[in-house]
Amino acid sequence: MLKPLNPLLHSELRLAIVSILIGVECADFVYIRTQTGATSGNLSVQIDKLQKAGYIAVEKGFNGKMPRTTCTITSVGRRAFEEYVETLKEYIGV
């Protein structure tokens, strides 16, 4: 029997966010929005869900006078992503 896919990561946008963060030290909100094509509102909601799950850390600050939100994947998020990928591999028989 196949194990179930992580429902938090099985969302297209949340998976895209974590996939971006897995390959970088950190990424700001504008970069993630540009890469995913998400609206600011939807992206904000999905980032909040990932943060509440402990998958990402969010730091809010300023770049000069402009607000800046930076996201970083946590060890919990990295582990969840790796497990998600392994489960997908089991599904496709790799």
C-alpha positions as CSV (number, residue, x, y, z in Angstrom):
1,M,0.0,0.0,0.0
2,L,1.3,3.4,-0.9
3,K,1.7,6.0,1.8
4,P,-0.4,9.2,1.4
5,L,1.2,12.3,0.0
6,N,1.7,15.2,2.4
7,P,-1.5,17.3,1.9
8,L,0.3,20.5,2.9
9,L,2.9,20.0,0.1
10,H,0.4,18.5,-2.4
11,S,-0.9,22.0,-3.1
12,E,0.7,23.3,-6.3
13,L,1.6,26.7,-5.0
14,R,2.9,25.5,-1.6
15,L,5.0,22.8,-3.4
16,A,6.4,25.5,-5.7
17,I,7.3,27.8,-2.7
18,V,9.1,24.9,-1.0
19,S,10.8,23.8,-4.2
20,I,12.2,27.3,-4.7
21,L,13.4,27.6,-1.1
22,I,15.0,24.1,-1.1
23,G,17.6,25.4,-3.6
24,V,18.5,28.8,-2.1
25,E,19.6,30.2,1.2
26,C,16.5,32.5,1.3
27,A,14.2,34.2,-1.1
28,D,12.1,37.3,-0.8
29,F,8.4,37.6,-1.3
30,V,8.7,39.5,-4.7
31,Y,11.1,36.8,-6.1
32,I,8.8,34.0,-5.0
33,R,5.7,35.8,-6.4
34,T,7.5,36.4,-9.7
35,Q,8.7,32.8,-10.0
36,T,5.3,31.3,-9.1
37,G,3.0,33.8,-10.9
38,A,0.8,33.9,-7.8
39,T,-1.1,36.9,-6.7
40,S,0.2,38.6,-3.6
41,G,-2.8,37.7,-1.5
42,N,-2.7,34.0,-2.4
43,L,1.0,33.8,-1.9
44,S,0.7,35.5,1.5
45,V,-1.9,32.9,2.6
46,Q,0.2,30.0,1.4
47,I,3.4,31.3,3.0
48,D,1.4,31.7,6.3
49,K,0.3,28.1,6.1
50,L,3.8,26.8,5.5
51,Q,5.1,29.0,8.4
52,K,2.5,27.7,10.8
53,A,3.5,24.2,9.9
54,G,7.1,25.0,10.7
55,Y,8.2,24.3,7.1
56,I,9.5,27.8,6.5
57,A,10.7,30.8,8.6
58,V,9.6,34.2,7.6
59,E,11.4,37.4,8.5
60,K,9.9,40.8,7.9
61,G,12.0,43.9,7.7
62,F,12.8,46.8,5.5
63,N,15.1,47.5,2.5
64,G,15.5,51.2,3.0
65,K,11.9,52.4,3.4
66,M,10.4,49.5,1.5
67,P,9.0,46.5,3.4
68,R,10.7,43.2,2.7
69,T,9.6,39.7,3.6
70,T,12.2,37.0,3.4
71,C,11.5,33.2,3.5
72,T,13.9,30.4,4.5
73,I,13.2,26.7,4.5
74,T,13.6,25.0,7.9
75,S,15.0,21.6,8.7
76,V,11.4,20.4,9.3
77,G,10.4,21.8,5.8
78,R,13.5,20.2,4.2
79,R,12.7,16.8,5.7
80,A,9.0,17.1,4.7
81,F,10.0,17.9,1.1
82,E,12.4,15.0,1.0
83,E,9.8,12.6,2.3
84,Y,7.3,14.0,-0.3
85,V,9.7,13.4,-3.1
86,E,10.5,9.8,-1.9
87,T,6.7,9.1,-1.7
88,L,6.3,10.3,-5.3
89,K,9.1,8.1,-6.4
90,E,7.3,5.1,-4.7
91,Y,4.2,6.1,-6.7
92,I,6.0,6.0,-10.0
93,G,8.2,3.0,-9.1
94,V,11.6,4.8,-9.3
